[in-house]
């Protein structure tokens, strides 16, 4: 990571909502994570959505690659934090929701919203 990226992370200007981890050969990359440009960095600023290489052991990368080979499984970042001045990324292997699970969740959310609306009036 560049200095301006660390300063933005320290300021809490990071979004991992759309981010995922990609395994490319012997390397792991953080893709589509947004780290806001640092205001005082002017022309030496970083690109907010660039791919960032993750530092992992070869065994860890291999284990993650084996998990990702399964259908419907991906690696997602769960949180980013600072430890001793270094940025750390917590990742998890996750499986996507099925279509019927999504529908149930939307239906449940609508019912909750409707009940909250009735309680207000």
Buried (B, 14 or more C-beta within 10 A) or exposed (E): BBEBBBBBBEEEBBBBEEBBBBBEEEEBBBBBBBBBBBEEBEEEBBEBBBEBEBEBEEEEBEEBBEBBEEEEEBBEBEEBEEEEEEBEBEBEBBEEEEEEEEEEEEEEEEEEEEEEEEEEE
